[in-house]
Amino acid sequence: QVQLVESGGGLVQAGGSLRLSCVASGRTFSSYAMGWFRQAPGKEREFVAGISRSGSSTNYADSVKGRFTISRDNAKNTVDLQMNNHKPEDTAVYYCAATTHFSATNWVSRNKDDYVYWGQGTQVTVSS
């Protein structure tokens, strides 16, 4: 139903910022709640941020609240993650993901099992 491609990862100093972008293929992008997850070496994939179909609702992991902002542009089939004030613990592969389509317009999930489609990931490395 949808294919996802992330971009914008790289190397950044602690305290710096990066903006990740995810572009989706398909004609039903607005039908999917979207999210960002990350996975560090030796750790399980964890929720970072999510956004509802309409963009009316968002949800963030406690570790990134106040630093990261998720947004979407349904006209462009994109979802972004603005990451500010990076910490070394943010180092991970970041994945864009889409949930089952035709959920409630204000629904957003923190549960990775609710996400059906995944991008290939983009590496973010934060140096001290």
C-alpha positions, 0 to 999 in steps of 0.5 A: 500500500505504501513505500517509505524512504527516509533521508537526512541522517548524518553526523552531528555534534551534541547540542546540534540539530538534524531534520529527517524526512520520509517520503511515501509512495501511494495515493492513500498517504493521508489514510495512515497514521505515521511514526518514527522509531529508532534502534541503537546497537544491542537494543530493541527498536523503540518509539520516538514520535507519532502523528495521526492521519490528519496531523491533529494529534502527536505523541512523543517518547519522554526522552525526546519531548521538548527536543524533537517535533514530528510533522506531516504534509499530506499534500506532499506525502511526507513526514518529518522529524525535527531533532534539536539539542541532540544528545549522544544517546540519540545515536541510532538508526531512525525508521519511518513507519506507517500504520494500518490505514483508515484508522480514526483521524486523530489516532496515533500509536506508540506500539510498533506492532501497529505499524505495518510499513517500514522504511529502510532507516537512516543513521544518526550519530551524535558525537560528544 
